[in-house]
Amino acid sequence: MVKQEIKEEDGIHKEWYKKAKEQSLESLPAFLKHLTEDYKHDYGTICHAVASAALAAANAVDHSPGGGITGFQAGAIMWEFVQHWLGYEDEPLRLVKYEEMLYPQYEHSFAKTISKDTWEWLRERAKSLLSEQHGISSVRIHWESIAGGKVPFGYRVREAD
């Protein structure tokens, strides 16, 4: 079987995202085979194929007899995926949705603050990195500052969430 050679500029991946939302447990294997066996991917298209496959699997499970997740659950799933896919299971993360700048009730989301837990994690991580004896001079100075108690980049630690 000859694979179709594609490039990101071709835009074929845009259709994959649409089709991913239509997948069921029954149709999912064929969709995955289509993404992996019908194309010769470039650097960008393989990323879209993987993302489309993940979206298709999530939709198939959600629309299965045991599915039916809420918007809140969808957000939790996104964070679980991001943390486990990227290997950030133990690191604090933040996602900024800039559209929320259009609404005054979201002002708190853009404050230059971090939680106490995040601050403690940063200090411990800086101490750990310093003990590993790597990093160029300017980076080590920055780590020493954090380990010593200086919150970086003009942030402040908020008292409560």
KOLVOTI-618021 format. One record per atom (N, C-alpha, C, O, CB): residue in one letter; atom name; x, y, z. Coordinates in steps of 0.05 Angstrom, whole numbers, plus 5000, padded with zeros to 4 digits. Glycine has a CB too. Example, Ala and Ser with C-alpha at 12.3 -4.5 7.8 and 13.67 -1.06 7.14 Angstrom:
<recs>
  aa  at    px    py    pz
   a   N  5264  4886  5156
   a  CA  5246  4910  5156
   a   C  5264  4934  5156
   a   O  5285  4934  5169
   a  CB  5226  4911  5181
   s   N  5257  4955  5142
   s  CA  5273  4979  5143
   s   C  5258  5001  5157
   s   O  5268  5023  5161
   s  CB  5282  4988  5114
</recs>
This chain:
<recs>
  aa  at    px    py    pz
   m   N  5017  4976  5000
   m  CA  5000  5000  5000
   m   C  5018  5025  5000
   m   O  5036  5027  5016
   m  CB  4981  5000  5024
   v   N  5012  5043  4982
   v  CA  5027  5068  4980
   v   C  5014  5089  4999
   v   O  4990  5094  4997
   v  CB  5028  5078  4951
   k   N  5031  5100  5015
   k  CA  5021  5121  5034
   k   C  5021  5148  5019
   k   O  5039  5154  5004
   k  CB  5038  5123  5059
   q   N  5000  5164  5025
   q  CA  4998  5190  5014
   q   C  5018  5209  5029
   q   O  5016  5211  5053
   q  CB  4969  5201  5015
   e   N  5036  5221  5014
   e  CA  5055  5240  5026
   e   C  5041  5266  5030
   e   O  5030  5278  5011
   e  CB  5080  5243  5009
   i   N  5040  5276  5055
   i  CA  5026  5301  5061
   i   C  5044  5319  5077
   i   O  5064  5311  5089
   i  CB  5001  5295  5077
   k   N  5037  5345  5076
   k  CA  5051  5365  5091
   k   C  5030  5381  5107
   k   O  5006  5381  5100
   k  CB  5067  5385  5072
   e   N  5038  5393  5128
   e  CA  5020  5408  5145
   e   C  5005  5429  5129
   e   O  4981  5434  5133
   e  CB  5035  5421  5168
   e   N  5019  5442  5110
   e  CA  5007  5463  5093
   e   C  4983  5453  5077
   e   O  4966  5468  5069
   e  CB  5027  5475  5075
   d   N  4982  5427  5072
   d  CA  4959  5415  5057
   d   C  4933  5418  5072
   d   O  4912  5418  5060
   d  CB  4965  5386  5051
   g   N  4934  5420  5098
   g  CA  4910  5424  5114
   g   C  4893  5399  5118
   g   O  4871  5401  5129
   g  CB  4894  5445  5102
   i   N  4902  5376  5110
   i  CA  4887  5351  5113
   i   C  4879  5346  5142
   i   O  4858  5335  5148
   i  CB  4902  5328  5101
   h   N  4897  5354  5160
   h  CA  4893  5349  5188
   h   C  4868  5362  5199
   h   O  4857  5353  5219
   h  CB  4917  5357  5204
   k   N  4859  5384  5187
   k  CA  4835  5398  5197
   k   C  4811  5380  5196
   k   O  4793  5381  5214
   k  CB  4830  5423  5180
   e   N  4809  5363  5176
   e  CA  4787  5344  5174
   e   C  4789  5322  5195
   e   O  4769  5312  5204
   e  CB  4787  5331  5145
   w   N  4814  5314  5202
   w  CA  4818  5294  5223
   w   C  4805  5302  5249
   w   O  4792  5286  5263
   w  CB  4847  5288  5227
   y   N  4808  5327  5256
   y  CA  4796  5337  5281
   y   C  4766  5336  5281
   y   O  4753  5329  5301
   y  CB  4806  5366  5287
   k   N  4754  5342  5258
   k  CA  4725  5340  5255
   k   C  4716  5311  5258
   k   O  4698  5304  5273
   k  CB  4716  5352  5228
   k   N  4730  5293  5244
   k  CA  4723  5264  5244
   k   C  4729  5252  5272
   k   O  4715  5234  5280
   k  CB  4739  5249  5223
   a   N  4748  5263  5286
   a  CA  4755  5252  5313
   a   C  4731  5255  5332
   a   O  4726  5237  5349
   a  CB  4779  5267  5325
   k   N  4716  5276  5328
   k  CA  4693  5281  5346
   k   C  4669  5263  5340
   k   O  4650  5261  5355
   k  CB  4684  5310  5344
   e   N  4671  5248  5317
   e  CA  4649  5230  5309
   e   C  4655  5201  5316
   e   O  4639  5184  5310
   e  CB  4644  5233  5280
   q   N  4678  5195  5328
   q  CA  4686  5168  5332
   q   C  4672  5154  5355
   q   O  4665  5166  5375
   q  CB  4716  5166  5337
   s   N  4667  5128  5351
   s  CA  4655  5111  5371
   s   C  4676  5089  5378
   s   O  4697  5087  5365
   s  CB  4628  5098  5362
   l   N  4670  5072  5398
   l  CA  4688  5050  5404
   l   C  4691  5032  5380
   l   O  4712  5020  5375
   l  CB  4678  5034  5428
   e   N  4670  5029  5364
   e  CA  4670  5012  5341
   e   C  4686  5023  5318
   e   O  4701  5009  5304
   e  CB  4642  5006  5332
   s   N  4684  5049  5313
   s  CA  4697  5062  5290
   s   C  4726  5070  5297
   s   O  4741  5076  5278
   s  CB  4682  5086  5281
   l   N  4733  5071  5322
   l  CA  4759  5081  5330
   l   C  4783  5066  5317
   l   O  4801  5079  5307
   l  CB  4762  5080  5360
   p   N  4783  5039  5318
   p  CA  4806  5026  5306
   p   C  4811  5033  5276
   p   O  4834  5036  5268
   p  CB  4802  4996  5308
   a   N  4790  5035  5261
   a  CA  4793  5042  5233
   a   C  4803  5071  5230
   a   O  4820  5077  5212
   a  CB  4766  5040  5218
   f   N  4794  5089  5247
   f  CA  4803  5117  5246
   f   C  4833  5118  5253
   f   O  4849  5132  5239
   f  CB  4787  5134  5266
   l   N  4842  5103  5273
   l  CA  4870  5102  5280
   l   C  4887  5091  5258
   l   O  4909  5101  5252
   l  CB  4874  5086  5306
   k   N  4878  5069  5246
   k  CA  4892  5058  5223
   k   C  4895  5078  5200
   k   O  4915  5080  5187
   k  CB  4878  5032  5213
   h   N  4873  5092  5195
   h  CA  4873  5113  5174
   h   C  4895  5133  5179
   h   O  4911  5140  5162
   h  CB  4845  5127  5172
   l   N  4896  5143  5204
   l  CA  4916  5163  5211
   l   C  4945  5153  5209
   l   O  4963  5167  5202
   l  CB  4911  5173  5240
   t   N  4949  5127  5216
   t  CA  4976  5116  5218
   t   C  4985  5101  5193
   t   O  5009  5099  5188
   t  CB  4978  5098  5241
   e   N  4966  5092  5177
   e  CA  4974  5075  5154
   e   C  4970  5087  5127
   e   O  4982  5078  5107
   e  CB  4960  5049  5156
   d   N  4953  5108  5125
   d  CA  4947  5119  5099
   d   C  4965  5143  5091
   d   O  4964  5152  5068
   d  CB  4918  5128  5099
   y   N  4981  5152  5109
   y  CA  4996  5177  5104
   y   C  5026  5173  5111
   y   O  5033  5158  5129
   y  CB  4985  5200  5120
   k   N  5042  5187  5095
   k  CA  5071  5190  5102
   k   C  5072  5218  5115
   k   O  5070  5238  5101
   k  CB  5090  5187  5077
   h   N  5075  5218  5141
   h  CA  5074  5243  5156
   h   C  5100  5259  5155
   h   O  5122  5248  5153
   h  CB  5067  5238  5185
   d   N  5097  5285  5157
   d  CA  5120  5303  5162
   d   C  5121  5310  5191
   d   O  5105  5300  5207
   d  CB  5119  5328  5143
   y   N  5139  5327  5199
   y  CA  5143  5335  5227
   y   C  5118  5346  5240
   y   O  5112  5341  5263
   y  CB  5165  5356  5228
   g   N  5102  5361  5225
   g  CA  5078  5373  5236
   g   C  5054  5355  5234
   g   O  5037  5354  5252
   g  CB  5072  5398  5221
   t   N  5051  5340  5212
   t  CA  5026  5324  5209
   t   C  5025  5301  5229
   t   O  5003  5293  5237
   t  CB  5024  5313  5181
   i   N  5048  5290  5237
   i  CA  5047  5269  5257
   i   C  5036  5279  5283
   i   O  5023  5265  5298
   i  CB  5075  5256  5261
   c   N  5042  5304  5290
   c  CA  5031  5316  5314
   c   C  5001  5318  5312
   c   O  4987  5312  5332
   c  CB  5044  5344  5318
   h   N  4991  5326  5290
   h  CA  4962  5328  5286
   h   C  4949  5300  5287
   h   O  4927  5297  5297
   h  CB  4955  5342  5260
   a   N  4963  5280  5276
   a  CA  4952  5253  5276
   a   C  4950  5243  5305
   a   O  4930  5231  5312
   a  CB  4970  5234  5259
   v   N  4971  5247  5321
   v  CA  4970  5238  5349
   v   C  4948  5253  5364
   v   O  4933  5241  5379
   v  CB  4998  5243  5362
   a   N  4947  5280  5360
   a  CA  4926  5295  5374
   a   C  4898  5287  5366
   a   O  4880  5285  5383
   a  CB  4930  5325  5369
   s   N  4894  5282  5340
   s  CA  4868  5273  5330
   s   C  4861  5245  5342
   s   O  4838  5240  5349
   s  CB  4868  5272  5300
   a   N  4881  5228  5343
   a  CA  4877  5201  5355
   a   C  4868  5203  5384
   a   O  4850  5189  5393
   a  CB  4902  5184  5352
   a   N  4882  5220  5399
   a  CA  4875  5224  5427
   a   C  4847  5235  5430
   a   O  4831  5226  5447
   a  CB  4895  5242  5441
   l   N  4840  5255  5414
   l  CA  4813  5266  5414
   l   C  4792  5246  5407
   l   O  4771  5245  5419
   l  CB  4812  5291  5395
   a   N  4798  5230  5387
   a  CA  4779  5209  5378
   a   C  4775  5189  5400
   a   O  4752  5181  5406
   a  CB  4790  5194  5353
   a   N  4796  5180  5414
   a  CA  4793  5161  5435
   a   C  4777  5173  5458
   a   O  4760  5159  5470
   a  CB  4821  5152  5446
   a   N  4782  5197  5465
   a  CA  4767  5210  5487
   a   C  4738  5212  5479
   a   O  4720  5207  5496
   a  CB  4779  5239  5492
   n   N  4732  5220  5455
   n  CA  4704  5221  5446
   n   C  4691  5194  5446
   n   O  4667  5192  5454
   n  CB  4702  5234  5418
   a   N  4705  5174  5437
   a  CA  4693  5147  5436
   a   C  4686  5137  5464
   a   O  4665  5126  5468
   a  CB  4713  5127  5423
   v   N  4704  5141  5483
   v  CA  4699  5133  5511
   v   C  4676  5150  5523
   v   O  4659  5139  5536
   v  CB  4724  5135  5528
   d   N  4677  5176  5518
   d  CA  4656  5193  5528
   d   C  4628  5185  5518
   d   O  4608  5186  5533
   d  CB  4661  5222  5521
   h   N  4626  5176  5493
   h  CA  4601  5169  5481
   h   C  4594  5140  5484
   h   O  4575  5130  5472
   h  CB  4600  5177  5452
   s   N  4610  5125  5499
   s  CA  4605  5097  5505
   s   C  4583  5095  5526
   s   O  4576  5115  5538
   s  CB  4631  5082  5514
   p   N  4573  5071  5531
   p  CA  4552  5068  5551
   p   C  4560  5078  5579
   p   O  4542  5087  5594
   p  CB  4545  5038  5553
   g   N  4585  5077  5586
   g  CA  4593  5087  5613
   g   C  4602  5116  5612
   g   O  4611  5127  5633
   g  CB  4615  5070  5623
   g   N  4601  5129  5589
   g  CA  4611  5157  5586
   g   C  4591  5177  5595
   g   O  4573  5172  5612
   g  CB  4618  5162  5558
   g   N  4594  5201  5584
   g  CA  4576  5223  5590
   g   C  4589  5242  5610
   g   O  4577  5249  5631
   g  CB  4550  5213  5601
   i   N  4613  5251  5604
   i  CA  4627  5269  5623
   i   C  4617  5297  5622
   i   O  4605  5306  5602
   i  CB  4657  5268  5616
   t   N  4622  5312  5643
   t  CA  4614  5340  5645
   t   C  4637  5357  5635
   t   O  4659  5348  5630
   t  CB  4606  5348  5674
   g   N  4632  5383  5632
   g  CA  4653  5402  5625
   g   C  4675  5403  5646
   g   O  4699  5405  5639
   g  CB  4641  5430  5621
   f   N  4667  5401  5671
   f  CA  4687  5400  5693
   f   C  4705  5376  5690
   f   O  4730  5378  5692
   f  CB  4674  5401  5720
   q   N  4693  5353  5685
   q  CA  4709  5328  5681
   q   C  4727  5331  5657
   q   O  4750  5321  5657
   q  CB  4690  5304  5678
   a   N  4717  5343  5636
   a  CA  4734  5347  5612
   a   C  4759  5363  5618
   a   O  4781  5357  5609
   a  CB  4718  5361  5589
   g   N  4756  5384  5635
   g  CA  4780  5399  5644
   g   C  4799  5382  5660
   g   O  4823  5384  5657
   g  CB  4771  5423  5661
   a   N  4788  5365  5678
   a  CA  4805  5347  5693
   a   C  4820  5327  5675
   a   O  4844  5322  5679
   a  CB  4789  5331  5714
   i   N  4806  5317  5655
   i  CA  4819  5299  5636
   i   C  4841  5313  5621
   i   O  4863  5301  5617
   i  CB  4798  5288  5616
   m   N  4837  5337  5612
   m  CA  4857  5352  5598
   m   C  4883  5354  5615
   m   O  4905  5350  5605
   m  CB  4847  5381  5590
   w   N  4879  5361  5641
   w  CA  4903  5364  5658
   w   C  4917  5337  5662
   w   O  4941  5336  5662
   w  CB  4894  5376  5685
   e   N  4901  5316  5666
   e  CA  4914  5289  5669
   e   C  4930  5282  5644
   e   O  4952  5273  5646
   e  CB  4892  5268  5674
   f   N  4918  5288  5620
   f  CA  4932  5282  5595
   f   C  4958  5298  5593
   f   O  4979  5287  5587
   f  CB  4914  5287  5571
   v   N  4956  5324  5597
   v  CA  4979  5341  5594
   v   C  5001  5332  5614
   v   O  5024  5330  5606
   v  CB  4971  5371  5600
   q   N  4994  5328  5638
   q  CA  5014  5320  5658
   q   C  5027  5294  5651
   q   O  5052  5291  5653
   q  CB  5002  5319  5686
   h   N  5012  5274  5643
   h  CA  5023  5247  5638
   h   C  5036  5245  5611
   h   O  5056  5232  5608
   h  CB  5001  5226  5640
   w   N  5026  5259  5591
   w  CA  5038  5258  5565
   w   C  5065  5272  5565
   w   O  5085  5262  5553
   w  CB  5020  5272  5544
   l   N  5067  5294  5579
   l  CA  5092  5309  5580
   l   C  5111  5301  5603
   l   O  5133  5310  5604
   l  CB  5086  5339  5582
   g   N  5101  5284  5620
   g  CA  5118  5275  5643
   g   C  5120  5296  5665
   g   O  5140  5297  5679
   g  CB  5145  5268  5634
   y   N  5099  5312  5668
   y  CA  5099  5333  5689
   y   C  5081  5326  5712
   y   O  5068  5343  5724
   y  CB  5089  5360  5676
   e   N  5080  5300  5719
   e  CA  5062  5291  5740
   e   C  5066  5305  5767
   e   O  5047  5309  5781
   e  CB  5066  5261  5744
   d   N  5090  5313  5773
   d  CA  5096  5325  5799
   d   C  5102  5355  5798
   d   O  5111  5366  5818
   d  CB  5119  5311  5812
   e   N  5097  5368  5776
   e  CA  5103  5396  5773
   e   C  5077  5413  5772
   e   O  5058  5405  5760
   e  CB  5120  5401  5748
   p   N  5078  5436  5785
   p  CA  5054  5453  5783
   p   C  5053  5465  5755
   p   O  5074  5473  5743
   p  CB  5056  5476  5804
   l   N  5030  5468  5744
   l  CA  5026  5478  5717
   l   C  5003  5499  5718
   l   O  4987  5500  5737
   l  CB  5019  5456  5697
   r   N  5003  5515  5697
   r  CA  4982  5535  5695
   r   C  4976  5539  5665
   r   O  4994  5541  5649
   r  CB  4990  5562  5708
   l   N  4950  5541  5659
   l  CA  4942  5546  5632
   l   C  4928  5573  5632
   l   O  4910  5578  5649
   l  CB  4923  5523  5621
   v   N  4935  5590  5614
   v  CA  4923  5617  5612
   v   C  4905  5618  5588
   v   O  4913  5613  5566
   v  CB  4945  5639  5611
   k   N  4880  5625  5593
   k  CA  4861  5629  5571
   k   C  4857  5659  5568
   k   O  4842  5671  5583
   k  CB  4833  5614  5577
   y   N  4871  5671  5549
   y  CA  4872  5700  5547
   y   C  4845  5712  5540
   y   O  4840  5736  5546
   y  CB  4891  5708  5526
   e   N  4827  5697  5529
   e  CA  4800  5707  5524
   e   C  4787  5717  5550
   e   O  4771  5735  5549
   e  CB  4782  5685  5511
   e   N  4794  5705  5572
   e  CA  4783  5713  5598
   e   C  4791  5742  5606
   e   O  4778  5753  5624
   e  CB  4791  5694  5620
   m   N  4810  5753  5593
   m  CA  4817  5781  5598
   m   C  4795  5800  5589
   m   O  4794  5823  5597
   m  CB  4843  5788  5583
   l   N  4777  5790  5573
   l  CA  4754  5806  5564
   l   C  4732  5809  5585
   l   O  4714  5825  5582
   l  CB  4742  5793  5539
   y   N  4735  5794  5607
   y  CA  4714  5794  5627
   y   C  4725  5801  5655
   y   O  4744  5787  5664
   y  CB  4700  5766  5628
   p   N  4715  5822  5667
   p  CA  4727  5831  5692
   p   C  4727  5811  5715
   p   O  4744  5812  5733
   p  CB  4713  5856  5701
   q   N  4708  5792  5715
   q  CA  4707  5773  5737
   q   C  4730  5754  5737
   q   O  4734  5739  5756
   q  CB  4681  5757  5735
   y   N  4747  5754  5716
   y  CA  4770  5736  5715
   y   C  4796  5750  5722
   y   O  4818  5739  5717
   y  CB  4772  5724  5687
   e   N  4794  5774  5732
   e  CA  4819  5790  5738
   e   C  4838  5774  5755
   e   O  4862  5774  5751
   e  CB  4812  5816  5753
   h   N  4828  5759  5775
   h  CA  4845  5743  5793
   h   C  4863  5723  5777
   h   O  4885  5716  5787
   h  CB  4828  5728  5813
   s   N  4854  5714  5754
   s  CA  4869  5694  5739
   s   C  4895  5706  5727
   s   O  4913  5692  5719
   s  CB  4852  5683  5716
   f   N  4896  5733  5726
   f  CA  4919  5746  5714
   f   C  4936  5761  5734
   f   O  4955  5775  5726
   f  CB  4909  5766  5693
   a   N  4930  5757  5759
   a  CA  4947  5768  5780
   a   C  4975  5754  5779
   a   O  4976  5731  5773
   a  CB  4934  5766  5808
   k   N  4995  5769  5785
   k  CA  5022  5758  5785
   k   C  5028  5745  5812
   k   O  5045  5754  5827
   k  CB  5043  5780  5778
   t   N  5013  5723  5817
   t  CA  5015  5708  5842
   t   C  5019  5679  5837
   t   O  5011  5669  5816
   t  CB  4990  5713  5860
   i   N  5030  5665  5857
   i  CA  5032  5636  5856
   i   C  5022  5626  5884
   i   O  5023  5641  5903
   i  CB  5061  5626  5850
   s   N  5013  5602  5884
   s  CA  5003  5590  5909
   s   C  5027  5583  5927
   s   O  5050  5581  5918
   s  CB  4986  5565  5904
   k   N  5021  5580  5953
   k  CA  5042  5571  5972
   k   C  5054  5545  5964
   k   O  5078  5541  5966
   k  CB  5031  5569  6001
   d   N  5037  5526  5955
   d  CA  5047  5500  5946
   d   C  5066  5502  5923
   d   O  5087  5489  5922
   d  CB  5023  5482  5939
   t   N  5059  5519  5903
   t  CA  5077  5524  5881
   t   C  5103  5536  5889
   t   O  5125  5528  5880
   t  CB  5064  5541  5859
   w   N  5102  5555  5907
   w  CA  5126  5568  5918
   w   C  5144  5548  5932
   w   O  5168  5548  5928
   w  CB  5119  5591  5936
   e   N  5132  5531  5948
   e  CA  5148  5511  5962
   e   C  5160  5491  5942
   e   O  5183  5483  5946
   e  CB  5130  5495  5982
   w   N  5145  5484  5922
   w  CA  5156  5466  5901
   w   C  5180  5479  5887
   w   O  5200  5466  5883
   w  CB  5134  5458  5881
   l   N  5177  5504  5880
   l  CA  5199  5518  5866
   l   C  5224  5519  5884
   l   O  5246  5514  5874
   l  CB  5190  5547  5859
   r   N  5221  5526  5909
   r  CA  5244  5528  5927
   r   C  5258  5500  5930
   r   O  5282  5499  5928
   r  CB  5235  5538  5955
   e   N  5242  5479  5933
   e  CA  5254  5453  5936
   e   C  5267  5444  5910
   e   O  5288  5431  5910
   e  CB  5232  5432  5944
   r   N  5255  5450  5888
   r  CA  5266  5443  5862
   r   C  5292  5458  5857
   r   O  5312  5446  5847
   r  CB  5246  5448  5839
   a   N  5293  5483  5864
   a  CA  5318  5499  5861
   a   C  5340  5487  5879
   a   O  5363  5485  5870
   a  CB  5313  5529  5869
   k   N  5333  5480  5903
   k  CA  5353  5467  5921
   k   C  5364  5441  5909
   k   O  5387  5435  5910
   k  CB  5341  5462  5949
   s   N  5345  5425  5898
   s  CA  5353  5400  5886
   s   C  5371  5404  5862
   s   O  5391  5390  5859
   s  CB  5328  5384  5878
   l   N  5364  5423  5845
   l  CA  5381  5429  5821
   l   C  5408  5439  5830
   l   O  5428  5432  5817
   l  CB  5367  5449  5803
   l   N  5410  5455  5850
   l  CA  5436  5465  5860
   l   C  5453  5442  5870
   l   O  5477  5442  5866
   l  CB  5432  5485  5883
   s   N  5441  5422  5883
   s  CA  5456  5400  5893
   s   C  5466  5381  5871
   s   O  5485  5366  5875
   s  CB  5439  5384  5912
   e   N  5454  5382  5848
   e  CA  5462  5366  5825
   e   C  5486  5378  5810
   e   O  5497  5365  5792
   e  CB  5439  5362  5806
   q   N  5495  5401  5817
   q  CA  5519  5414  5806
   q   C  5518  5418  5776
   q   O  5538  5413  5762
   q  CB  5542  5398  5813
   h   N  5495  5426  5765
   h  CA  5495  5433  5737
   h   C  5482  5460  5734
   h   O  5471  5471  5753
   h  CB  5481  5412  5720
   g   N  5483  5471  5710
   g  CA  5472  5498  5705
   g   C  5494  5518  5702
   g   O  5513  5518  5717
   g  CB  5452  5505  5727
   i   N  5490  5536  5683
   i  CA  5510  5557  5680
   i   C  5508  5577  5703
   i   O  5488  5577  5718
   i  CB  5507  5572  5653
   s   N  5528  5594  5706
   s  CA  5530  5613  5728
   s   C  5505  5629  5733
   s   O  5495  5631  5755
   s  CB  5553  5631  5724
   s   N  5494  5642  5712
   s  CA  5471  5659  5715
   s   C  5446  5643  5724
   s   O  5430  5653  5740
   s  CB  5465  5674  5689
   v   N  5444  5619  5715
   v  CA  5422  5601  5723
   v   C  5425  5593  5752
   v   O  5406  5593  5768
   v  CB  5420  5577  5705
   r   N  5450  5586  5760
   r  CA  5455  5578  5788
   r   C  5450  5601  5807
   r   O  5439  5597  5829
   r  CB  5484  5567  5791
   i   N  5457  5625  5799
   i  CA  5452  5649  5816
   i   C  5421  5652  5820
   i   O  5412  5658  5841
   i  CB  5464  5674  5803
   h   N  5406  5648  5798
   h  CA  5377  5650  5799
   h   C  5366  5628  5818
   h   O  5349  5634  5835
   h  CB  5365  5647  5771
   w   N  5376  5604  5816
   w  CA  5367  5582  5833
   w   C  5373  5588  5862
   w   O  5357  5583  5880
   w  CB  5380  5555  5825
   e   N  5397  5599  5867
   e  CA  5405  5605  5894
   e   C  5386  5626  5906
   e   O  5379  5625  5930
   e  CB  5434  5616  5895
   s   N  5379  5645  5890
   s  CA  5360  5666  5898
   s   C  5333  5654  5906
   s   O  5322  5661  5927
   s  CB  5356  5687  5876
   i   N  5323  5636  5890
   i  CA  5298  5623  5896
   i   C  5300  5605  5921
   i   O  5284  5607  5939
   i  CB  5288  5606  5872
   a   N  5321  5589  5922
   a  CA  5326  5572  5945
   a   C  5328  5589  5970
   a   O  5321  5580  5992
   a  CB  5351  5555  5941
   g   N  5339  5613  5968
   g  CA  5343  5630  5991
   g   C  5318  5645  5999
   g   O  5317  5659  6019
   g  CB  5364  5650  5985
   g   N  5296  5643  5983
   g  CA  5271  5655  5991
   g   C  5261  5678  5974
   g   O  5240  5690  5981
   g  CB  5273  5664  6018
   k   N  5275  5685  5953
   k  CA  5265  5707  5936
   k   C  5247  5696  5914
   k   O  5255  5679  5898
   k  CB  5289  5722  5923
   v   N  5222  5705  5914
   v  CA  5202  5697  5894
   v   C  5210  5711  5868
   v   O  5214  5735  5867
   v  CB  5173  5704  5903
   p   N  5213  5695  5846
   p  CA  5223  5707  5821
   p   C  5203  5723  5805
   p   O  5179  5720  5808
   p  CB  5234  5685  5804
   f   N  5214  5739  5787
   f  CA  5200  5753  5766
   f   C  5177  5771  5775
   f   O  5158  5775  5761
   f  CB  5189  5733  5747
   g   N  5180  5782  5799
   g  CA  5159  5800  5809
   g   C  5134  5787  5818
   g   O  5114  5801  5824
   g  CB  5153  5820  5787
   y   N  5134  5761  5820
   y  CA  5111  5747  5831
   y   C  5110  5750  5861
   y   O  5130  5756  5874
   y  CB  5111  5717  5823
   r   N  5087  5745  5873
   r  CA  5084  5744  5901
   r   C  5068  5718  5908
   r   O  5053  5708  5891
   r  CB  5070  5769  5913
   v   N  5072  5709  5932
   v  CA  5058  5684  5941
   v   C  5031  5693  5953
   v   O  5030  5709  5971
   v  CB  5075  5668  5962
   r   N  5010  5682  5942
   r  CA  4983  5689  5952
   r   C  4978  5672  5977
   r   O  4987  5649  5980
   r  CB  4961  5684  5931
   e   N  4964  5684  5995
   e  CA  4959  5671  6021
   e   C  4940  5648  6020
   e   O  4944  5628  6034
   e  CB  4948  5692  6040
   a   N  4920  5649  6003
   a  CA  4900  5627  6001
   a   C  4889  5626  5973
   a   O  4889  5645  5958
   a  CB  4877  5631  6021
   d   N  4881  5602  5965
   d  CA  4868  5598  5939
   d   C  4839  5602  5941
   d   O  4825  5600  5920
   d  CB  4874  5570  5927
</recs>
